[in-house]
Structure formats: C-alpha cells, structure tokens
Amino acid sequence: MTRSLQVKLVMILVLLIVTVMTVIGIYLLNSVGTYYEDRFYEEMGDVFTGDFLDVFRDVSSGEDGLTRAEEYILAHSSQLGLNQSRTFALLDARTGAYLTGSDADSAVEKTNNVLAALAGNVGMETAAATGFFDIAVPVTYSDGGYIIYIKDNKESVSELQQMLLSAVLQALLFGLAIAVLLSVMLAKTISRPIENLTRSAKLVAAGDFTSKPPAYSTDEIGVLTQTFNDMSQALEDTLGAVANERNKLSAVFEHMTDGIVALSRRGELLHINAAAQTLLAPKTDAVSDYAALGAPLTLEEVLAIESGAAEERIAKVNGRDLRFFYTPFGSEEHEGGVIVVIYDITEQERLNTARREFVADISHELRTPLTNVRSYAETILSDDEMPPALRARFMQVILNETDRMTRLVRDLLTISKLDYGRMDWHLNTFVPDELIRNIVDASNLEAKKRDQTLSLSIEGPLPPISADYDRLGQVYMNVITNAIKYTPNGGKIRVTARTVDGGAEITVADNGMGIPKNDLPHIFDRFYRVDKARSRESGGSGLGLAIAKEFIQNLKGTIRIESEQNEGTTVAIWLPEAADEGAVV
C-alpha cells in the first residue's frame, strides 16, 4: 500500500510541476514574442511620422534622390534600431523592385506588407507563423516614389526565448526533485494510519473485534479511524443481536406445531424441525433428504419454482392429510433455497367431511317440512274468514320463503351429490345452439321488466358437445340470471357463442356493478356472496356459481370470470367437442 501510495503521490506532484512549468514557459515565450512585436511597431510608428515622411519626400525628389533618401534613412538608424538583425531597404513604389538598403542581399520578398504598400497603404501586420517582423511605408510622388521597408529577423527575440526556456527547464528539474521528496514524506504520513486501518479491517473480517487502531490526529484520516472504530463496535453489537435473533428463531422453529423444511438450490436438506420429523417419519428413521419427505412435488419441480412465486399441494402421508406450501427465499446475488411449510390438516378435513355430511342430512330433513309449510300456506289463502289483504300478504311471504328454502334444499342436495359422486348424469351429444337460444328467450322477459337489453350472437356453427342437457341449461340459466340481477335497469347483457380451441364457448358479458378485485378469488366458493344484502333480496344462496363450476368441471370444461368493479362482468363457459360426433341429437 505504501509503495503504491508513494508512486501515486510522486506521479501527481510530478504531473502538477510539469503542467505548471509548461504553462508558465509557454506563457513567457509567447509574452516575449508579443512584447517584442508590439515594441517593434511602436518604434516604427514613432519614427515614421508625417513630418518624417514629408522631409523624406523632399530629399528623395529630383536628381540623386535615391542617394539622399538612403542617407536620410541612415541618419535615423538609431531611432529605427537598425543593426545586423534589423535592416532597411528602399523599394520602387510601383514595382516593388529593390533599389538600395542596408542588407547585402538585394532581393526583398514581397510580403503581405510589401503588397499593401504597393497598393498605397502602410503594411504593418505580421503573421504568427513568419520568422520576422516587417513594415512597408509607401512615399509616392506624381511620377513615382519609394517604399521604405524595415525587416527584423527576430534574432534578439529567439535569444531571449532560449534564455527563458533554459531557466524554465532548470526550475522544472528542481521542482521535480522537491516533488519526489515531498511525496515520499507525505506518503509515509498518510500510509501509516491507513496500514493500521487495513490490519484492523482484516481482523474484523475474521471476526476479531478487539483491535482498535489509534487515531493520531483530528484530520480526515483521524476522523476515518474513529469512524472505523465506531463501525466496528456497531457491527459487533449487530452481529450479537443477529445471533440472539437466530437463536430465538431456531427455538421457534423447533417447537412450532407446523413442520418447517429448508432446502438449498442444489437440493440439499438444510434444516428440518421436530414437527416435520414427527409428521413425515413418525415410525421410521429421521428424514435425511428431500426424497424421504413423501412430498407431492418432485425435487426438480421444487427447484423450478421462481423467486416470488409459491406452490401449494395437499397429500396424504402416513395416514394424515398434509398441506405442503413451497416458497423460495434468497436473491440472485445470494444463493437461497426453498422453504417448505407443512400443515397438518387432518382435523380440518375431518370437519369438512362432517360439514358436508350435515348438509346432506339437513337437506333431506328439510324437504318434508317444506311440503307441509306450502300446504298450510295454500290452506290459509283459501280461508275466507281472514281479511283478504292481510291473508294474501302473509301467505305470499310464506310462499316466497318456501320457494327460497326449496331452492336452497335443491342446491344443497346438488352440492352433496357432487361431493359424493352420486350425481345422476344423463349425457347426450348435441349442438348447444338451440339450448342457448331457449335459455335467452326464457330470460328475455325478466330483462325487459328491468328495461335491459339481452342480446344473443352465435358466431358460426358450434361443435357438438357431450353434456347433460338439462343440467347444462341450469348452468347457462344461472349465469344469465345473475347477469340480469346484478345489472342496473337499462343495462346491457350480451350472450355470445362461438368455437374456441375446438370446443364450444359461451360468454355472458354485462355492464353491471362488477365484482371487487378482492372477491374474485372466492367467487366460486360455496355460500360466498359479494353483496350479502343484495343477494338476500334477490334470493341468492351463494351456491349457484359453485354448482356451475362443479357441473362444468365434471364435463371436462372450464368456467372463468373476468370483472371490473362498476364496469361489468364477463363469464366464459367452455366445453370440449364431443368425441363421438355420430350420436348428435
């Protein structure tokens, strides 16, 4: 760590020094060049005034004008700064040809400034890429004239820049040496407490919380050290609390009456409590793997359960009815497994059986009293001594209740027969379109009383099905009647029949009150009613859909409900095509 930190600090400081000195060097070199250029043109501007040019024009006119012009320029050589690096030349104002000058070279390059002077303007602009400064000043007459051309080859600037570059490089080397020394000292100062923190962190990772690195200062590293010590103490306390909770959970798991089994994602048996051992292996050796559980799902099926999903199965193991509930635990980052919760529902199943038997018995017992009540009601209705209005009202109530109890008894008997497999089925093969039309026609009158629109649509020929004609008619009637009951006046009920997946599907869709989302999973439960008060008013017992589902399932079909509260309900009943089409009636 120390070596790595030192290298990083050296590199940072070296790069910092190099960057700063490079920026300073570039700035100084550019500043020198810019200053010298500005100074050059400032000096030229001080010399080439209007008076200077007027005198030059006078002395350069007439015979021997060129000689006098050269002498005049040389007379101002000190003001112009003429030397070996700064020379002058006199050029022809019309052609730019070299006439005379201080430079032995008689050729003068036609620079941009010379071209500007040939056009009659003072040329005093220098491009950054050129290696010299120059100025061209035109002095013209009516019949000719001269161009005064001054050129500086930047020799003085180059010498000064070389001196500055040498000074910058020396300062750079000196700064680099200081940076290396400071980085080593700084690395030692920083790395010592970091090494202590690293050593203590390794001990904490191994479970040793006794090491507490000292905080030598109050700077950021000192604060970090103190924070690490606080974190170490908090982690120690948290681990202790977790261990305590784990002990509590272990005690709960071991002594709870429900069985708990934990499996890894590799199928290994991680944990099994005493209740599970008792339920699964009361007279054998202890359960050692999943195969010995006697569970309804195979190991492959259990491991295929996705995270967030759950599976529930009921199986009989060792003569007891057990419910197995499977749910995964863990996450993608951490390997988890599957928890199996085992409930002993033997007593619950016994009670359910007793309840079903009671329903069957009470149904049989109710039929005789119901007959007597109805006979008594009819007798009272025929008694002339009772006031007619009162007698009719009382008797109508008795009749209504009698009809309701009769329907209840009929439904209870149907449920009982279905539970015990005693239902007498009269199966025939037929095309259900006529049955559907008859049911819709029979229900149309009740729909019209409520100003409802009951429509039927049969989409194409329906396949023949094998079913009990009368009982299937009861199912269709029950579904359509429910739609009429729970659709407000003026509503619409649409019955549609079509071929789906090779079978006949009938859907009943309404725009009524709908079913709340929480009630949908229980809509086929026996005695379950969404709106109990409304169901009582309409005579509902909560058995119609349960019976319908039992009927359809016995016919190898399906029934499903889709609903949104206050938007309507759609019930779909599907039955497979009959295997023997030759027996259609």
Solvent accessible surface area in square Angstrom, and as a share of the most:
residue,aa,sasa,rsa
1,M,111,0.49
2,T,37,0.21
3,R,194,0.71
4,S,56,0.36
5,L,36,0.18
6,Q,39,0.17
7,V,81,0.47
8,K,122,0.52
9,L,25,0.12
10,V,31,0.18
11,M,99,0.44
12,I,103,0.52
13,L,42,0.21
14,V,34,0.19
15,L,105,0.52
16,L,97,0.48
17,I,46,0.23
18,V,52,0.30
19,T,77,0.45
20,V,66,0.38
21,M,31,0.14
22,T,65,0.38
23,V,92,0.53
24,I,73,0.37
25,G,6,0.05
26,I,95,0.48
27,Y,149,0.56
28,L,61,0.31
29,L,43,0.21
30,N,92,0.47
31,S,42,0.27
32,V,21,0.12
33,G,18,0.17
34,T,75,0.44
35,Y,149,0.57
36,Y,49,0.18
37,E,49,0.22
38,D,85,0.44
39,R,108,0.39
40,F,1,0.00
41,Y,26,0.10
42,E,94,0.42
43,E,40,0.18
44,M,0,0.00
45,G,44,0.42
46,D,103,0.53
47,V,15,0.09
48,F,24,0.10
49,T,61,0.36
50,G,49,0.47
51,D,110,0.57
52,F,13,0.06
53,L,33,0.17
54,D,74,0.38
55,V,66,0.38
56,F,0,0.00
57,R,80,0.29
58,D,105,0.54
59,V,42,0.24
60,S,3,0.02
61,S,49,0.32
62,G,68,0.66
63,E,153,0.69
64,D,104,0.54
65,G,4,0.04
66,L,60,0.30
67,T,72,0.42
68,R,88,0.32
69,A,0,0.00
70,E,45,0.20
71,E,103,0.46
72,Y,36,0.14
73,I,0,0.00
74,L,85,0.42
75,A,74,0.57
76,H,41,0.18
77,S,37,0.24
78,S,98,0.63
79,Q,99,0.44
80,L,0,0.00
81,G,27,0.26
82,L,35,0.17
83,N,91,0.47
84,Q,174,0.77
85,S,13,0.08
86,R,15,0.06
87,T,26,0.15
88,F,3,0.01
89,A,4,0.03
90,L,0,0.00
91,L,0,0.00
92,D,28,0.15
93,A,11,0.09
94,R,175,0.64
95,T,81,0.47
96,G,5,0.05
97,A,52,0.40
98,Y,55,0.21
99,L,65,0.32
100,T,22,0.13
101,G,17,0.16
102,S,57,0.37
103,D,62,0.32
104,A,110,0.85
105,D,87,0.45
106,S,67,0.43
107,A,75,0.58
108,V,36,0.21
109,E,118,0.53
110,K,110,0.46
111,T,17,0.10
112,N,116,0.60
113,N,5,0.03
114,V,1,0.00
115,L,91,0.45
116,A,30,0.23
117,A,3,0.02
118,L,54,0.27
119,A,77,0.59
120,G,50,0.48
121,N,89,0.46
122,V,76,0.44
123,G,3,0.03
124,M,83,0.37
125,E,143,0.64
126,T,28,0.16
127,A,57,0.45
128,A,109,0.84
129,A,104,0.80
130,T,48,0.28
131,G,52,0.50
132,F,34,0.14
133,F,4,0.02
134,D,3,0.02
135,I,4,0.02
136,A,0,0.00
137,V,3,0.02
138,P,21,0.13
139,V,1,0.00
140,T,72,0.42
141,Y,56,0.21
142,S,125,0.80
143,D,112,0.58
144,G,13,0.13
145,G,13,0.12
146,Y,28,0.11
147,I,0,0.00
148,I,0,0.00
149,Y,8,0.03
150,I,0,0.00
151,K,71,0.30
152,D,1,0.00
153,N,67,0.35
154,K,38,0.16
155,E,84,0.38
156,S,48,0.31
157,V,5,0.03
158,S,55,0.35
159,E,100,0.45
160,L,78,0.39
161,Q,50,0.22
162,Q,118,0.53
163,M,132,0.59
164,L,42,0.21
165,L,73,0.36
166,S,52,0.34
167,A,55,0.43
168,V,16,0.09
169,L,90,0.45
170,Q,121,0.54
171,A,45,0.35
172,L,29,0.15
173,L,121,0.60
174,F,137,0.57
175,G,12,0.12
176,L,41,0.21
177,A,56,0.43
178,I,69,0.35
179,A,4,0.03
180,V,63,0.36
181,L,119,0.59
182,L,96,0.48
183,S,0,0.00
184,V,50,0.29
185,M,126,0.56
186,L,80,0.40
187,A,0,0.00
188,K,108,0.46
189,T,89,0.52
190,I,43,0.22
191,S,4,0.03
192,R,135,0.49
193,P,19,0.12
194,I,47,0.24
195,E,65,0.29
196,N,25,0.13
197,L,18,0.09
198,T,44,0.26
199,R,141,0.51
200,S,3,0.02
201,A,43,0.33
202,K,139,0.59
203,L,66,0.33
204,V,15,0.09
205,A,92,0.72
206,A,88,0.68
207,G,50,0.48
208,D,53,0.27
209,F,28,0.12
210,T,115,0.67
211,S,30,0.20
212,K,86,0.36
213,P,6,0.04
214,P,72,0.45
215,A,49,0.38
216,Y,148,0.56
217,S,51,0.33
218,T,134,0.78
219,D,70,0.36
220,E,141,0.63
221,I,36,0.18
222,G,5,0.05
223,V,89,0.51
224,L,95,0.47
225,T,3,0.02
226,Q,91,0.41
227,T,74,0.43
228,F,23,0.10
229,N,19,0.10
230,D,81,0.42
231,M,97,0.43
232,S,0,0.00
233,Q,82,0.36
234,A,56,0.44
235,L,69,0.34
236,E,69,0.31
237,D,85,0.44
238,T,73,0.42
239,L,88,0.44
240,G,43,0.42
241,A,56,0.44
242,V,75,0.43
243,A,32,0.25
244,N,77,0.39
245,E,89,0.40
246,R,138,0.50
247,N,94,0.48
248,K,106,0.45
249,L,95,0.47
250,S,49,0.31
251,A,51,0.39
252,V,84,0.48
253,F,70,0.29
254,E,64,0.29
255,H,151,0.68
256,M,60,0.27
257,T,122,0.71
258,D,40,0.21
259,G,0,0.00
260,I,12,0.06
261,V,0,0.00
262,A,11,0.08
263,L,0,0.00
264,S,5,0.03
265,R,74,0.27
266,R,155,0.57
267,G,14,0.14
268,E,85,0.38
269,L,43,0.21
270,L,99,0.49
271,H,60,0.27
272,I,30,0.15
273,N,1,0.00
274,A,52,0.41
275,A,15,0.12
276,A,0,0.00
277,Q,43,0.19
278,T,87,0.51
279,L,18,0.09
280,L,10,0.05
281,A,16,0.12
282,P,75,0.47
283,K,191,0.81
284,T,103,0.60
285,D,129,0.67
286,A,77,0.60
287,V,10,0.06
288,S,90,0.58
289,D,70,0.36
290,Y,13,0.05
291,A,94,0.73
292,A,55,0.42
293,L,1,0.01
294,G,44,0.42
295,A,23,0.18
296,P,50,0.31
297,L,12,0.06
298,T,73,0.42
299,L,56,0.28
300,E,126,0.56
301,E,86,0.38
302,V,0,0.00
303,L,52,0.26
304,A,75,0.58
305,I,13,0.07
306,E,132,0.59
307,S,91,0.59
308,G,85,0.81
309,A,47,0.36
310,A,50,0.39
311,E,60,0.27
312,E,84,0.38
313,R,97,0.35
314,I,95,0.48
315,A,23,0.18
316,K,135,0.57
317,V,16,0.09
318,N,84,0.43
319,G,61,0.58
320,R,101,0.37
321,D,25,0.13
322,L,0,0.00
323,R,54,0.20
324,F,0,0.00
325,F,67,0.28
326,Y,0,0.00
327,T,42,0.24
328,P,19,0.12
329,F,81,0.34
330,G,49,0.47
331,S,57,0.37
332,E,176,0.79
333,E,141,0.63
334,H,134,0.60
335,E,111,0.50
336,G,10,0.10
337,G,0,0.00
338,V,0,0.00
339,I,44,0.22
340,V,0,0.00
341,V,23,0.13
342,I,0,0.00
343,Y,79,0.30
344,D,54,0.28
345,I,6,0.03
346,T,39,0.23
347,E,96,0.43
348,Q,82,0.36
349,E,51,0.23
350,R,132,0.48
351,L,98,0.49
352,N,39,0.20
353,T,52,0.30
354,A,45,0.35
355,R,102,0.37
356,R,66,0.24
357,E,83,0.37
358,F,122,0.51
359,V,17,0.10
360,A,14,0.11
361,D,86,0.45
362,I,59,0.30
363,S,0,0.00
364,H,115,0.51
365,E,118,0.53
366,L,43,0.21
367,R,141,0.52
368,T,91,0.53
369,P,60,0.38
370,L,13,0.06
371,T,85,0.50
372,N,93,0.47
373,V,65,0.37
374,R,102,0.37
375,S,58,0.37
376,Y,137,0.52
377,A,0,0.00
378,E,91,0.41
379,T,88,0.51
380,I,24,0.12
381,L,61,0.30
382,S,81,0.52
383,D,59,0.31
384,D,128,0.66
385,E,162,0.72
386,M,61,0.27
387,P,78,0.49
388,P,95,0.60
389,A,83,0.64
390,L,68,0.34
391,R,29,0.11
392,A,53,0.41
393,R,152,0.56
394,F,105,0.44
395,M,6,0.02
396,Q,93,0.41
397,V,84,0.48
398,I,46,0.23
399,L,29,0.15
400,N,79,0.40
401,E,76,0.34
402,T,4,0.02
403,D,56,0.29
404,R,89,0.32
405,M,79,0.35
406,T,64,0.37
407,R,94,0.34
408,L,57,0.28
409,V,5,0.03
410,R,130,0.47
411,D,24,0.12
412,L,12,0.06
413,L,24,0.12
414,T,18,0.10
415,I,7,0.03
416,S,10,0.06
417,K,81,0.34
418,L,21,0.11
419,D,47,0.25
420,Y,77,0.29
421,G,67,0.64
422,R,163,0.59
423,M,15,0.07
424,D,90,0.47
425,W,73,0.26
426,H,124,0.55
427,L,98,0.49
428,N,67,0.34
429,T,15,0.09
430,F,6,0.02
431,V,47,0.27
432,P,0,0.00
433,D,38,0.20
434,E,111,0.50
435,L,8,0.04
436,I,3,0.01
437,R,110,0.40
438,N,72,0.37
439,I,19,0.10
440,V,6,0.03
441,D,96,0.50
442,A,66,0.51
443,S,5,0.03
444,N,44,0.22
445,L,121,0.60
446,E,70,0.31
447,A,0,0.00
448,K,133,0.56
449,K,143,0.61
450,R,68,0.25
451,D,109,0.57
452,Q,10,0.04
453,T,77,0.45
454,L,17,0.08
455,S,48,0.31
456,L,56,0.28
457,S,47,0.30
458,I,45,0.23
459,E,91,0.41
460,G,45,0.44
461,P,129,0.81
462,L,12,0.06
463,P,16,0.10
464,P,19,0.12
465,I,1,0.00
466,S,48,0.31
467,A,0,0.00
468,D,5,0.03
469,Y,74,0.28
470,D,101,0.53
471,R,50,0.18
472,L,2,0.01
473,G,7,0.07
474,Q,96,0.42
475,V,3,0.02
476,Y,5,0.02
477,M,62,0.28
478,N,45,0.23
479,V,4,0.02
480,I,3,0.01
481,T,42,0.24
482,N,40,0.21
483,A,7,0.06
484,I,4,0.02
485,K,44,0.19
486,Y,58,0.22
487,T,1,0.00
488,P,80,0.50
489,N,113,0.58
490,G,48,0.46
491,G,5,0.05
492,K,132,0.56
493,I,2,0.01
494,R,137,0.50
495,V,0,0.00
496,T,11,0.06
497,A,0,0.00
498,R,78,0.28
499,T,67,0.39
500,V,43,0.24
501,D,131,0.68
502,G,41,0.39
503,G,0,0.00
504,A,1,0.01
505,E,6,0.03
506,I,5,0.02
507,T,14,0.08
508,V,5,0.03
509,A,15,0.12
510,D,24,0.12
511,N,75,0.39
512,G,4,0.04
513,M,63,0.28
514,G,10,0.09
515,I,20,0.10
516,P,32,0.20
517,K,174,0.74
518,N,129,0.66
519,D,26,0.14
520,L,46,0.23
521,P,103,0.65
522,H,80,0.36
523,I,18,0.09
524,F,40,0.16
525,D,66,0.34
526,R,62,0.23
527,F,91,0.38
528,Y,66,0.25
529,R,57,0.21
530,V,55,0.32
531,D,59,0.30
532,K,108,0.46
533,A,63,0.49
534,R,64,0.23
535,S,5,0.03
536,R,124,0.45
537,E,142,0.63
538,S,34,0.22
539,G,14,0.13
540,G,23,0.23
541,S,29,0.19
542,G,17,0.17
543,L,0,0.00
544,G,19,0.19
545,L,30,0.15
546,A,5,0.04
547,I,15,0.08
548,A,2,0.01
549,K,67,0.28
550,E,48,0.22
551,F,3,0.01
552,I,0,0.00
553,Q,95,0.42
554,N,73,0.38
555,L,16,0.08
556,K,164,0.69
557,G,7,0.07
558,T,75,0.44
559,I,18,0.09
560,R,114,0.42
561,I,24,0.12
562,E,105,0.47
563,S,16,0.10
564,E,111,0.50
565,Q,98,0.44
566,N,121,0.62
567,E,124,0.56
568,G,9,0.09
569,T,17,0.10
570,T,45,0.26
571,V,14,0.08
572,A,3,0.03
573,I,2,0.01
574,W,52,0.18
575,L,3,0.02
576,P,41,0.26
577,E,69,0.31
578,A,9,0.07
579,A,113,0.87
580,D,89,0.46
581,E,98,0.44
582,G,77,0.74
583,A,50,0.39
584,V,63,0.36
585,V,130,0.75
